[in-house]
């Protein structure tokens, strides 16, 4: 192969990787799940934040969104999904997931 065919391929790979890192997780428009299986048991909407912490452990990150409240971010086991648990008044209100790797910055950028 000559240099002219390698460079466009490398540029395309870089642009694809950069676009994935730049994308944010839009939890407002994601479908809700009613439960999530953690190592310590199943959590469901309506559970207290204490129950979720006991069953799922400490989250990777906690963010606060103006219209949602605190959102706990988990990557359960070897999953290629990130789970976003939104709380209101100490109770689990929403569970959403996205195909995301815990090493990707975009997985922690919530909108």
Backbone torsions as a table, in degrees:
resi	resn	phi	psi	omega
1	UNK	NA	147.3	176.8
2	UNK	-97.9	170.1	-174.6
3	UNK	-62.6	-30.3	-177.8
4	UNK	-68.0	-29.5	179.3
5	UNK	-87.2	-25.5	179.6
6	UNK	-75.2	-44.2	-176.0
7	UNK	-59.4	-48.3	178.6
8	UNK	-61.1	-36.2	178.1
9	UNK	-65.5	-42.3	178.5
10	UNK	-66.4	-39.3	178.4
11	UNK	-64.4	-42.4	178.4
12	UNK	-62.4	-43.8	178.5
13	UNK	-61.7	-42.1	178.7
14	UNK	-63.6	-44.2	-179.3
15	UNK	-64.6	-38.8	177.0
16	UNK	-64.7	-43.1	179.0
17	UNK	-65.2	-42.9	-179.8
18	UNK	-65.2	-37.6	-179.7
19	UNK	-68.5	-33.7	177.5
20	UNK	-69.5	-38.4	179.3
21	UNK	-70.7	-30.2	-176.5
22	UNK	-81.7	-14.4	-176.8
23	UNK	-79.6	142.8	179.9
24	UNK	-103.8	162.0	177.5
25	UNK	-89.8	120.4	-179.1
26	UNK	-98.5	86.5	-175.2
27	UNK	-71.7	-14.2	178.9
28	UNK	-68.3	-29.6	-175.0
29	UNK	-112.1	23.3	179.2
30	UNK	-102.7	150.1	180.0
31	UNK	-73.3	137.7	179.9
32	UNK	-78.7	149.3	169.3
33	UNK	-109.8	152.5	179.6
34	UNK	-92.4	-21.5	-178.5
35	UNK	-142.1	165.2	174.9
36	UNK	-145.4	130.6	178.2
37	UNK	-90.9	120.5	176.5
38	UNK	-112.5	174.6	-179.7
39	UNK	-60.4	-33.5	-177.6
40	UNK	-93.6	3.2	179.1
41	UNK	137.8	-170.9	-177.6
42	UNK	-99.2	132.8	173.3
43	UNK	-108.0	150.8	-178.1
44	UNK	-139.0	158.8	175.8
45	UNK	-55.8	140.2	-176.6
46	UNK	99.8	-18.2	178.0
47	UNK	-68.1	152.4	177.9
48	UNK	-76.7	159.2	178.0
49	UNK	-64.3	-29.1	176.5
50	UNK	-64.8	-44.2	178.3
51	UNK	-62.6	-43.5	179.4
52	UNK	-62.1	-44.3	179.3
53	UNK	-63.0	-37.8	179.4
54	UNK	-67.1	-40.2	-175.8
55	UNK	-85.0	-34.1	-174.6
56	UNK	-107.7	-11.9	-177.6
57	UNK	81.6	-169.4	-179.9
58	UNK	-75.0	137.8	177.7
59	UNK	-71.6	160.7	174.6
60	UNK	-66.0	-34.6	-176.8
61	UNK	-157.3	154.7	173.6
62	UNK	-128.9	127.6	177.5
63	UNK	-125.7	154.5	178.4
64	UNK	-117.0	122.8	177.8
65	UNK	-108.2	140.8	-173.6
66	UNK	-54.7	-48.2	-175.2
67	UNK	-90.7	-8.4	-174.7
68	UNK	-111.2	-42.1	-173.6
69	UNK	103.6	-159.5	-180.0
70	UNK	-68.0	136.5	177.5
71	UNK	-122.2	120.2	177.0
72	UNK	-93.4	133.5	-176.6
73	UNK	-111.0	127.6	-178.8
74	UNK	-127.3	152.6	165.3
75	UNK	-127.7	105.1	-172.9
76	UNK	-85.6	119.6	175.7
77	UNK	61.0	-137.2	-178.1
78	UNK	-93.8	16.9	-174.9
79	UNK	-65.2	147.9	173.7
80	UNK	-97.0	23.2	177.4
81	UNK	-119.4	146.5	171.5
82	UNK	-105.1	142.9	-179.2
83	UNK	-115.3	135.1	-176.6
84	UNK	-119.3	116.6	-177.1
85	UNK	-112.5	115.1	-177.4
86	UNK	-99.0	132.7	-177.9
87	UNK	-115.1	150.6	174.0
88	UNK	-143.5	125.0	-177.6
89	UNK	54.3	39.0	176.7
90	UNK	76.8	8.4	-179.7
91	UNK	-119.9	141.9	179.1
92	UNK	-70.5	119.9	-177.4
93	UNK	-102.8	-37.2	-175.3
94	UNK	-142.1	144.3	170.8
95	UNK	-127.7	119.7	176.8
96	UNK	-131.9	156.2	178.7
97	UNK	-135.3	158.4	178.7
98	UNK	-144.6	141.7	175.6
99	UNK	-68.4	106.4	-171.9
100	UNK	-155.6	149.9	178.0
101	UNK	-100.4	135.7	-176.7
102	UNK	-62.7	-13.7	177.6
103	UNK	-87.2	-8.8	-179.1
104	UNK	-86.1	125.9	179.8
105	UNK	-58.2	-37.5	-178.2
106	UNK	-61.0	-22.1	179.3
107	UNK	-69.5	-18.2	-178.7
108	UNK	-105.1	-1.2	-178.7
109	UNK	-95.7	96.0	-175.7
110	UNK	-95.8	144.4	174.3
111	UNK	-123.2	NA	NA
